[in-house]
Amino acid sequence: MTDKQSLIHNRRIIALTAAVLIVILVVSMYAIYRSSFPLSKGSRASIISGPVEFSVETDRSDFHQGENMSVRVSLRNIGNKTITLTYGGYYMSLDKRAYFDFHVLDENYTRIYRWSQLHGETLAGRILVINASEQVTSYFSWYMAYDYPNDTTLVAPGKYWIIGSTRQAGLSIDGRENVLLDLETPSIAITIT
C-alpha cells in the first residue's frame, strides 16, 4: 500500500469513526433529553374541605380512542375524628356500591358524559362511617362513548377534563355538626388520540 493509499484509507477510517461517534453522541443526548420528562403516569386532582380530602384519579393521561378508561373517585378522612356520610341512595358500579360520581367535559367545557345519568340509583338510605385516616373509593369505567351503552358513538380525539363529584350527602363529625357535603374535584386533563 502506498503512502497515498494509506492516507486515504486512514481518512476513511477516521471519517467512519467520527460518524459513529456523532451518532452515539446524538442518541445519548436524545436519551438524556427524554429522561428529563416525567414518566407517563396517572393524573390526580383533589380538594380539601374540612376533615375530608376528595380526589379523582386516572391511571394515565393519554388514551387511544375507544379504550376503556378507569376512573377512581375517593374521599379520605384527614381529620382525627370519625365522620359519617348519610346518602339518600347509592349506585352500583362494577358490582360495588358507588357513593361518588364523575363527569367528562369536552374542549369547550361542555359536559358530554356523567356516569350517574346512565345508572339507576338505588333509593335506599345509606350511612357510610369513615374513621380517621380511612378512605372510601368508587371505581368506574368509561368506554369513551357519549352515552354508553345507549349511544356507543365514540368521543372525538382531543382534550377532555374529568371531574369527581361527591353527590349530596349529610356529613356529621362524631355524631355532631350535621352539614351538607357537596364537593367537586378540580378537573384533570386527559388526551384522546
C-alpha positions in Angstrom: 0.0 0.0 0.0 1.5 3.4 -1.0 1.6 6.3 1.3 -1.2 8.0 -0.7 -3.4 4.9 -0.4 -2.6 4.6 3.3 -3.6 8.2 3.9 -6.9 7.8 2.0 -7.6 4.6 4.0 -6.8 6.3 7.3 -9.1 9.3 6.4 -11.9 6.9 5.6 -11.5 5.1 9.0 -11.3 8.5 10.8 -14.4 9.7 8.9 -16.3 6.5 9.7 -15.2 6.6 13.3 -16.3 10.3 13.6 -19.7 9.4 12.0 -20.2 6.6 14.5 -19.2 8.8 17.4 -21.6 11.6 16.2 -24.5 9.1 16.0 -23.7 7.8 19.5 -23.5 11.3 20.8 -26.8 12.3 19.2 -28.6 9.2 20.6 -27.1 9.7 24.0 -28.2 13.4 24.1 -31.7 12.4 23.0 -31.9 9.8 25.7 -30.8 12.3 28.3 -33.3 14.8 26.9 -36.2 12.3 27.0 -35.3 11.2 30.6 -35.8 14.7 31.8 -39.5 14.4 31.1 -41.7 12.8 33.8 -42.8 9.3 33.1 -46.3 9.0 31.7 -48.4 8.3 34.8 -51.9 8.8 36.0 -53.4 12.2 36.7 -54.9 13.1 40.1 -56.7 16.2 41.4 -58.0 16.7 44.9 -59.7 19.3 47.1 -59.6 19.6 50.8 -62.7 20.7 52.7 -62.9 20.5 56.5 -62.0 17.0 57.6 -62.1 15.4 54.1 -59.8 15.2 51.0 -61.8 14.4 47.9 -60.0 13.3 44.8 -60.3 11.9 41.2 -57.7 9.8 39.5 -56.9 8.0 36.3 -54.1 5.5 35.6 -52.6 7.8 32.9 -53.4 10.9 31.0 -53.1 9.8 27.4 -55.5 7.3 25.8 -56.4 5.9 22.4 -59.9 6.4 21.1 -62.2 3.6 22.2 -60.0 2.4 25.1 -61.6 1.6 28.4 -60.6 4.2 30.9 -60.6 3.5 34.7 -61.5 6.4 37.0 -61.2 6.3 40.8 -63.0 8.8 43.0 -62.0 8.8 46.6 -62.9 10.5 49.9 -60.3 10.4 52.7 -61.0 11.4 56.3 -58.0 13.6 57.0 -59.3 14.7 60.4 -58.8 13.0 63.7 -62.5 12.1 64.4 -64.9 9.7 62.8 -67.1 11.1 60.1 -70.5 9.8 58.9 -72.0 10.4 55.5 -75.7 9.9 55.0 -76.9 9.4 51.5 -80.5 9.2 50.2 -79.4 6.5 47.8 -76.4 5.0 46.0 -75.4 3.5 42.6 -73.8 0.2 41.7 -70.5 0.2 39.8 -68.6 -3.0 39.0 -70.8 -4.9 41.5 -69.9 -2.5 44.3 -71.7 0.5 45.8 -70.7 3.8 44.3 -71.2 6.7 46.5 -69.5 9.2 44.2 -69.8 10.2 40.6 -67.7 11.7 37.8 -68.3 13.6 34.7 -66.4 14.5 31.5 -66.1 17.9 29.8 -65.0 18.5 26.3 -62.7 21.2 25.0 -65.5 23.7 25.2 -66.1 22.7 28.9 -69.4 21.2 27.9 -70.4 18.2 29.9 -70.6 15.2 27.5 -70.9 12.4 30.0 -72.0 11.9 33.6 -71.7 8.4 35.0 -74.7 8.6 37.3 -77.1 9.6 34.4 -76.7 6.2 32.9 -77.1 4.1 36.1 -80.2 3.7 38.2 -80.0 5.0 41.7 -81.0 2.6 44.5 -83.3 4.8 46.6 -82.3 3.4 49.9 -80.8 5.5 52.6 -77.2 4.5 53.3 -74.9 5.5 56.1 -71.2 5.4 55.5 -68.9 5.7 58.5 -65.3 6.7 57.8 -62.8 6.6 60.7 -59.8 8.9 60.9 -57.2 8.3 58.1 -59.6 5.9 56.3 -60.6 6.2 52.6 -63.6 5.2 50.6 -63.1 4.8 46.8 -65.6 4.3 44.0 -64.2 2.6 40.9 -65.6 3.4 37.4 -65.1 2.6 33.8 -65.7 5.0 30.9 -65.7 3.5 27.4 -65.2 6.9 25.8 -68.7 6.9 24.4 -71.2 9.7 24.9 -73.9 7.7 26.4 -72.6 4.1 26.8 -74.4 1.7 26.5 -77.3 3.5 24.8 -75.2 5.6 22.4 -71.9 3.9 21.6 -70.6 6.8 19.4 -67.0 7.3 20.5 -65.9 10.8 21.5 -63.6 12.5 19.0 -59.9 12.7 19.6 -58.9 15.7 21.6 -58.5 17.1 25.1 -61.1 16.3 27.8 -61.4 17.0 31.5 -62.6 14.6 34.3 -64.2 15.9 37.4 -65.2 13.9 40.5 -68.4 14.6 42.5 -69.4 13.6 46.0 -73.1 13.9 45.2 -75.1 15.5 48.1 -74.7 13.8 51.5 -75.2 14.8 55.1 -71.8 15.0 56.9 -71.5 14.6 60.7 -68.4 14.5 62.8 -68.5 12.3 65.8 -72.3 12.3 65.5 -72.5 16.1 65.7 -72.3 19.0 63.3 -74.6 17.8 60.5 -73.7 19.8 57.3 -74.3 19.2 53.6 -71.4 17.7 51.7 -71.5 18.5 48.0 -67.9 18.7 46.6 -66.4 18.6 43.1 -62.7 18.0 42.5 -60.6 20.3 40.3 -60.5 18.9 36.8 -57.8 16.6 35.4 -56.9 16.8 31.7 -56.8 13.7 29.5 -55.9 13.5 25.9 -57.6 11.0 23.5 -55.8 10.2 20.2 
